[in-house]
Amino acid sequence: MARVFTQAEAKRLGLAGRKSLEIVSGAQGARGVTLRLAEIPVSGLEESPRGTHHHSEFEECIFVLSGQGTTFAESGEFPLHTGDTILIPPGEKHVTRNTGTEPLRLLCFFPVADIAGGTHEPPVPPQAAKKP
């Protein structure tokens, strides 16, 4: 049965360096997809950049809704602009950073219903965890 998911229903994730909403996943009844909306703020000089992460068993496909940034991956640096899409293969360490003057908004697609077990993210530093 088809179903509409609203942004208001999305699960807010406490991920370092970005706002992230999980819109669709196994928790909402999906069998084979996770969809997240991420927003990476304009970088501030006082902030320490977050480290790379990877997904051991599955790809990540990122579509840039607005803004500009760069994905830093083991295979190179990839500038991104509104309308671009990047595909990250399984196991490749990567991080996307905002290089523009406005928030970088991304749709992140994963071909599995639960990405938690296969995602390896660096721990959040104690000072970053306390920021709103």
C-alpha positions in Angstrom: 0.0 0.0 0.0 1.3 3.5 -0.9 2.0 5.9 1.9 2.9 9.6 2.3 5.6 10.5 4.8 5.6 14.1 6.0 8.6 16.0 7.2 6.8 16.6 10.5 6.7 12.8 11.2 10.5 12.4 10.5 12.8 11.1 13.2 15.3 13.8 14.3 18.8 12.3 14.5 21.5 13.6 16.8 24.4 13.4 14.3 27.5 15.5 14.7 28.0 18.5 12.4 24.5 18.5 10.8 20.8 18.4 11.3 19.4 15.1 10.0 15.9 13.8 9.6 15.2 10.2 8.9 12.0 10.4 6.7 11.7 6.7 5.6 13.3 3.6 7.0 12.5 0.2 8.4 11.1 1.9 11.5 8.4 3.4 9.4 7.7 0.2 7.5 10.1 0.4 4.5 11.5 -3.0 3.4 14.6 -1.9 1.5 15.3 1.9 1.6 16.3 4.6 4.0 15.8 8.3 3.1 17.3 11.1 5.1 17.2 14.9 4.8 20.5 16.4 6.0 21.4 20.1 6.5 25.0 21.1 7.0 25.4 24.6 8.3 27.9 27.2 7.0 31.2 26.4 8.6 32.4 28.5 11.5 36.0 29.0 12.4 35.4 27.9 16.1 34.0 24.5 15.0 36.1 21.4 14.6 35.1 19.5 11.4 33.5 16.1 11.9 35.5 13.1 10.8 34.8 10.6 8.0 32.3 7.8 8.3 31.5 4.8 6.1 28.8 2.2 5.4 30.3 -1.2 5.3 27.7 -3.1 3.3 25.8 -0.6 1.2 26.1 2.4 -1.1 25.0 6.0 -0.2 23.5 8.2 -2.9 23.4 11.9 -2.1 21.4 14.5 -4.1 22.1 18.2 -3.4 18.8 20.1 -2.9 20.5 23.4 -2.3 23.9 25.0 -1.5 27.4 23.9 -2.3 29.9 21.7 -0.7 32.6 19.1 -1.2 32.6 15.4 -0.4 36.0 14.3 0.7 36.3 10.6 0.1 39.2 8.0 -0.1 38.9 8.2 -3.9 39.2 12.1 -4.1 37.5 15.4 -3.5 34.2 16.0 -5.2 32.8 19.6 -5.4 28.9 19.5 -5.3 26.3 22.1 -6.3 22.5 22.2 -6.4 21.2 19.4 -8.6 24.3 17.3 -8.4 24.3 13.6 -7.2 27.2 11.6 -5.8 27.3 7.9 -5.3 29.6 6.6 -2.5 30.5 2.9 -2.8 30.2 0.5 0.2 33.2 0.8 2.6 34.6 4.1 1.3 35.3 6.6 4.0 33.8 10.0 3.3 32.5 13.3 4.7 30.6 16.1 3.0 31.3 19.7 4.1 29.6 22.9 3.4 31.8 25.2 1.3 29.2 27.8 0.5 27.5 30.8 2.2 24.1 29.1 2.9 23.1 25.8 4.5 23.9 22.8 2.3 20.7 20.6 2.1 21.0 17.0 1.0 18.8 14.0 0.3 20.6 10.8 1.3 19.4 7.5 0.0 20.5 4.1 1.2 19.3 0.7 -0.3 18.6 -0.8 3.1 15.8 -0.3 5.6 18.2 0.0 8.6 21.6 1.7 8.2 22.6 1.7 11.8 24.4 -1.6 11.9 26.4 -1.0 8.8 27.3 2.7 9.5 30.5 3.5 11.2 30.5 7.1 12.5 33.2 8.7 14.7 32.0 9.5 18.2 30.6 13.0 19.0 33.1 15.0 21.0 31.6 16.0 24.5 31.6 19.7 23.7 29.8 19.1 20.4 27.2 16.9 22.1 26.2 19.9 24.4 25.6 22.3 21.5 21.9 22.9 20.6 
